[in-house]
Amino acid sequence: MSKTEFTSEGLAGLKATLQQHVTSGFTPGLVALVSRGGETKVTVLGSKAVAGPPIARDTVFRIASMTKLVTAAAVMMLIEEGKLRLDESVDRLLPELANRRVLKRIDGPLTDTVPANRAITVEDLLTFRLGWGIQFDPNLPISKAITDLGICGFGMPNPEQPFGPDEWMRRLGALPLMAQPGQQWLYTTGSDVQGVLVARAARQPFDAFIRERITEPLGMKDTGFFVPAEKLDRLCTAYMPNAGKLELFDDPAHSRYAHPPQFPEGDSGLCSTVDDLAAFARMLLSGGGRLLSSASVKAMTTNHLSVEQAKGGEEILCKGHGWGYGMSVLAWPSGDGLRPGAFGWSGGFGT
């Protein structure tokens, strides 16, 4: 037997483990894909919704934060084309972020600030060290200001945000930074800023760039920022856990993902299938294929955080994980069984 072939015992063990999650009610159903050495195996279990129809290999999922990998790839493509530089200030294309002020204390008033030590760079966006990100205390003055502004990028996906990228940037620019540029790893907002940056650097809408430059060339035919009418019957129901039960988030019959969004969220907006995601993963594992250089893929899949920065983000990153561009990278011992250098990311709806 070749070292690259799967064993029947290994596949049976995988299926049994996955079945436990369906049987327990943790998820109504799932689709799992493993691929190695040119061999691919797919496991399909359960239903598309609680008491719903069977799930299928081509079921469409809201992949939420797995969008971040695709967004980072778009940025790297533009860097290779000379339209962006890692070390350049974002002010050239994102003037809304020039002349930043920074909160003296995360729990302080929005007027109690100091000047930023330096400008935000493109690499700051990629490494989530731009100075903005999720805060779990809704009572912080900065958290209340974000809620009042009605902008996504600091929490759950919102495909129904009622305004586009320019207005989103204007509102974001009204906020002080939560930390000095380059200082802390703060989750998710950087990917939404990356999406606006890509659109302005490429001079085309972000969702169009993703479609024309990434998903279509890779054959990711079911991946996009909304699900067209002819595919809605393949979209699964989305739930969020609440007190040990599944709480409805989005129903395909009345889906928030049934129409193109005004603001395609670079941190969380894509829907996709297991085979489409496998195509993207193969591109990274092959060193970039026709989309990216091997140097770009290496930069994306290398940890860029210090021990202190990773420790500060451990509630989200988990122990031992740093951050590359758009994904986590196992950089230190973690106890989760992964090998050093393992990379990837997950989505909040269970992908």
C-alpha positions in Angstrom: 0.0 0.0 0.0 1.3 3.5 -0.9 2.0 5.8 2.0 -0.4 8.3 0.4 -3.4 6.0 0.4 -6.1 6.1 3.1 -6.7 3.0 5.1 -10.2 1.6 5.5 -9.7 1.7 9.3 -8.8 5.4 9.2 -11.8 6.3 7.1 -14.1 4.3 9.3 -12.7 6.0 12.4 -13.2 9.4 10.8 -16.8 8.6 9.8 -17.6 7.3 13.3 -16.2 10.4 14.9 -18.2 12.7 12.6 -21.4 10.6 13.2 -21.1 11.3 16.9 -21.6 15.0 16.3 -24.7 14.4 14.2 -26.1 11.8 16.6 -25.6 14.1 19.6 -27.5 16.9 18.0 -24.4 19.2 17.8 -25.2 19.6 14.1 -28.1 18.4 11.9 -25.7 17.2 9.2 -22.2 17.6 7.7 -20.0 17.1 4.7 -16.4 16.2 5.2 -13.6 15.9 2.6 -10.1 14.5 3.0 -7.6 14.5 0.2 -4.0 13.3 0.0 -1.7 12.1 -2.8 -4.4 12.6 -5.4 -7.0 10.5 -3.5 -10.1 12.2 -2.2 -12.8 10.8 0.1 -16.0 12.5 1.0 -18.3 11.7 3.9 -21.9 12.9 3.9 -24.0 12.5 7.1 -27.4 13.9 8.3 -29.7 16.6 7.0 -29.5 20.2 5.8 -31.6 21.4 8.7 -33.1 20.0 11.9 -35.8 17.5 10.7 -34.9 18.6 7.1 -34.0 16.9 3.8 -30.7 15.0 3.5 -27.5 16.9 3.2 -25.5 16.3 0.0 -21.9 16.7 -1.3 -22.9 19.8 -3.2 -24.7 21.5 -0.3 -23.9 25.2 0.0 -22.6 26.4 3.4 -22.0 30.0 4.7 -18.3 29.7 5.3 -18.1 32.9 7.4 -14.5 33.5 8.6 -13.0 31.0 6.0 -13.6 34.0 3.7 -10.5 35.5 5.2 -8.1 33.2 3.4 -9.6 34.2 0.0 -9.4 37.9 0.8 -5.8 37.6 1.8 -5.0 35.8 -1.4 -6.5 38.7 -3.3 -4.3 41.1 -1.5 -1.2 39.0 -2.3 -2.1 38.9 -6.0 -2.1 42.7 -6.1 1.2 42.8 -4.3 2.7 40.5 -6.9 1.3 42.8 -9.6 3.0 45.9 -8.0 -0.4 47.6 -7.2 0.3 47.3 -3.5 3.3 46.9 -1.2 3.4 45.1 2.1 5.3 47.9 3.8 3.4 50.9 2.4 0.9 53.0 4.3 -2.7 52.3 3.5 -3.3 56.1 3.4 -2.7 56.2 -0.4 -5.8 54.2 -1.2 -7.6 54.5 2.2 -7.3 58.1 3.1 -10.1 57.7 5.7 -7.5 55.9 7.8 -4.9 58.7 7.7 -3.8 60.6 10.9 -5.1 58.0 13.4 -5.8 58.6 17.0 -5.5 55.8 19.5 -7.4 55.2 22.7 -5.2 55.6 25.9 -7.3 52.8 27.5 -9.6 50.3 25.9 -12.2 51.2 28.5 -11.7 54.9 28.2 -13.8 57.6 26.5 -13.4 58.0 22.8 -12.0 61.5 23.3 -9.1 60.3 25.5 -6.6 59.5 22.8 -3.0 59.9 21.7 -1.6 60.2 18.1 -0.7 56.9 16.4 3.0 56.2 16.5 3.0 55.4 12.7 0.6 54.9 9.8 -1.2 51.6 9.3 0.5 49.4 6.6 -0.9 46.8 4.2 0.9 44.1 6.3 -0.8 45.4 9.4 -4.2 44.6 7.7 -3.0 41.1 6.8 -1.7 40.3 10.2 -4.7 41.8 12.1 -2.4 44.3 13.8 -4.0 47.5 12.4 -5.4 48.5 15.8 -9.1 47.5 15.4 -10.9 44.3 16.2 -13.6 42.5 18.2 -14.0 43.4 21.8 -16.2 41.0 23.8 -17.4 43.7 26.3 -20.4 45.4 24.8 -20.3 48.1 27.5 -17.0 49.5 26.4 -17.5 53.1 25.0 -15.7 51.9 21.7 -18.1 48.9 21.5 -21.1 51.2 21.9 -19.8 53.6 19.2 -19.4 50.7 16.8 -23.0 49.6 17.5 -24.2 53.2 17.0 -22.4 53.4 13.6 -24.0 50.2 12.5 -20.9 48.8 10.8 -20.0 45.1 10.3 -16.5 43.8 10.8 -16.5 43.6 14.6 -18.7 40.6 15.1 -21.3 38.4 13.3 -21.6 38.5 9.5 -24.2 41.0 8.3 -25.0 40.5 4.6 -27.8 43.0 4.9 -25.7 46.0 5.9 -27.5 48.9 4.2 -24.5 50.8 2.7 -21.5 50.1 0.6 -17.7 50.1 1.0 -17.1 53.9 0.8 -19.7 54.7 3.5 -18.3 51.8 5.6 -14.9 53.3 5.4 -16.2 56.7 6.3 -17.8 55.4 9.4 -14.9 53.3 10.4 -12.6 56.3 10.0 -14.6 58.1 12.6 -13.4 55.7 15.3 -10.1 55.9 17.2 -7.9 52.8 17.1 -8.0 50.4 20.0 -4.3 49.9 19.9 -1.2 51.3 18.2 -0.6 50.0 14.7 1.6 46.8 14.9 1.0 46.4 18.6 -1.8 43.8 19.2 -3.5 41.0 17.3 -7.2 42.0 17.1 -9.6 39.8 15.3 -11.5 40.1 12.0 -11.8 43.8 11.1 -8.6 43.8 9.1 -10.1 41.5 6.5 -13.0 43.9 5.8 -10.5 46.7 5.3 -8.5 44.4 3.0 -11.6 43.9 0.8 -12.0 47.7 0.4 -8.3 48.0 -0.3 -8.5 45.3 -3.0 -11.4 47.1 -4.7 -9.6 50.4 -4.8 -6.3 49.0 -5.9 -7.8 46.8 -8.6 -10.4 49.5 -9.6 -13.2 47.1 -9.6 -15.7 45.8 -7.0 -14.3 43.4 -4.5 -16.8 40.6 -5.2 -16.1 41.0 -9.0 -12.3 40.6 -8.3 -12.8 37.5 -6.2 -15.0 36.0 -8.9 -12.9 36.8 -11.9 -9.4 36.3 -10.4 -9.9 33.5 -7.9 -13.1 31.5 -7.8 -13.6 31.2 -11.6 -9.9 30.3 -12.4 -10.0 27.6 -9.7 -13.3 26.2 -10.8 -15.0 27.2 -7.6 -18.4 27.4 -9.3 -20.5 27.5 -6.2 -18.6 30.1 -4.2 -19.7 33.7 -3.9 -21.1 36.5 -1.7 -24.7 35.4 -2.3 -26.5 32.3 -3.4 -28.5 32.7 -6.7 -32.1 31.6 -6.9 -31.3 28.5 -8.9 -29.0 27.2 -6.1 -31.0 28.2 -3.0 -32.4 24.7 -2.7 -28.9 23.5 -2.0 -28.2 26.1 0.8 -28.3 24.5 4.2 -30.0 26.2 7.2 -27.6 28.1 9.5 -27.7 27.8 13.3 -25.8 29.2 16.2 -25.4 27.4 19.6 -27.3 29.0 22.5 -27.5 27.4 25.9 -26.8 23.9 24.5 -29.4 24.2 21.7 -29.3 25.2 18.1 -30.8 28.7 17.4 -31.8 29.6 13.9 -29.6 32.2 12.2 -30.6 32.0 8.5 -33.3 30.1 6.7 -32.9 29.3 3.0 -36.5 30.1 2.4 -36.0 33.7 3.6 -32.2 33.9 3.3 -30.2 37.0 3.9 -27.7 35.5 1.4 -30.2 35.3 -1.5 -29.2 38.7 -2.9 -25.9 40.4 -3.7 -24.8 42.4 -0.6 -24.1 46.1 -0.7 -20.9 45.5 1.3 -19.2 42.2 0.4 -17.6 41.2 3.7 -14.0 40.3 3.3 -13.9 38.7 6.7 -17.1 36.6 6.5 -19.3 37.0 3.5 -18.7 34.0 1.2 -20.8 30.9 0.7 -19.2 27.7 -0.7 -19.1 24.0 -1.0 -16.7 21.3 0.3 -15.3 20.7 -3.2 -14.8 24.4 -3.9 -12.9 24.8 -0.6 -10.8 21.8 -1.5 -9.8 23.4 -4.8 -8.7 26.5 -2.9 -6.8 24.4 -0.4 -5.0 22.5 -3.2 -3.9 25.8 -4.7 -2.2 26.7 -1.4 -0.7 23.2 -0.9 0.7 23.3 -4.5 2.5 26.5 -3.8 0.0 28.9 -5.4 -0.6 27.2 -8.8 -1.4 29.7 -11.4 -2.7 32.3 -8.9 0.1 33.0 -6.5 3.9 32.6 -6.3 5.3 30.2 -3.8 6.8 33.1 -1.9 3.4 34.6 -1.5 2.0 31.3 -0.2 4.9 31.0 2.2 4.2 34.5 3.6 0.5 33.6 4.0 1.3 30.4 5.8 4.1 31.7 8.1 3.4 33.0 11.6 4.0 36.7 11.9 3.0 37.2 15.6 5.3 37.5 18.6 4.7 35.1 21.5 3.1 38.0 23.4 0.7 38.9 20.5 -0.4 35.3 20.1 -0.9 35.0 23.8 -3.1 38.1 23.8 -5.3 36.6 21.0 -5.4 33.1 22.5 -9.1 33.3 23.3 -9.7 33.2 19.5 -6.5 31.7 18.1 -6.2 28.9 20.7 -3.0 27.9 22.3 0.1 27.5 20.1 -1.4 29.2 17.1 0.0 32.4 15.5 -1.3 34.2 12.5 -0.1 34.3 8.9 -2.1 36.3 6.3 -5.8 35.3 6.5 -5.3 32.2 8.6 -3.8 30.7 11.7 -0.4 28.9 11.7 0.7 26.4 14.4 3.8 28.0 15.7 4.3 26.6 19.2 3.3 23.4 21.0 -0.5 23.2 21.3 -1.5 19.8 22.5 -4.2 19.5 19.7 -2.3 16.9 17.6 -1.4 19.2 14.7 2.1 19.3 13.3 4.2 22.5 13.5 3.4 24.7 10.4 -0.2 23.4 10.1 -2.3 26.3 8.7 -6.0 27.1 8.1 -9.0 28.7 9.6 -12.6 27.9 10.5 -15.9 29.6 10.1 -18.4 30.5 12.8 -21.2 28.5 11.4 -19.3 25.3 11.7 -17.1 25.1 8.6 
